[in-house]
């Protein structure tokens, strides 16, 4: 069975703080893909990153970074020097190879206060 | 130049009615999807279509039927609407030709359609 757990329902930080959003997944597949999406208050779903299970290198994109650890089945997302515009619901998702069935976590609502 | 578009953005209707939501993608993708997001923000896949063939059909009531007139469109028809159908429905698309192609390409989402059933 495929499952994604985002244990943090809501996080609130003050602008310029660093914040890490946790994502833990379960799958029996050896090959799979992991994703993060952002849903701002306007409601659309914005793609952030895609990572396959063979690539455990961490990734940095501006203030965003991702830490993929297969040993702990985690794919955590860190925002450095958070800004008010980062306020959104963030979803982690898993797709096993061989089908298109994207399983989403429950999402983490991040509020960045000025 | 919107990549994945949906119409309408908002849909308010009475119980028992039949309605449709349209989705179009101009990315040249081979696979399209419908997702439902409930009031608690849970996102769950409903259907996906690849080259006009249904690939996934989760445990969705048969009142919901996807219709794909061509590769760029996947419309969602809902018959006999119920209160519990109220949600935001998202259309998405991705490049992969078949689910066994060896990759899981990124899914790009439309802006969503907020359906309210009264």
Interface residues (C-beta under 8 A of the other chain):
Chain A: X32 X33 X35 X37 X39 X43 X44 X45 X47 X50 X52 X89 X91 X95 X96 X97 X98 X99 X100 X101 X102 X104 X106 X107
Chain B: X31 X33 X40 X41 X42 X43 X44 X45 X48 X50 X55 X56 X88 X90 X92 X94 X96 X99 X100 X102 X103 X104 X106 X107 X108 X109 X110 X111 X112 X114
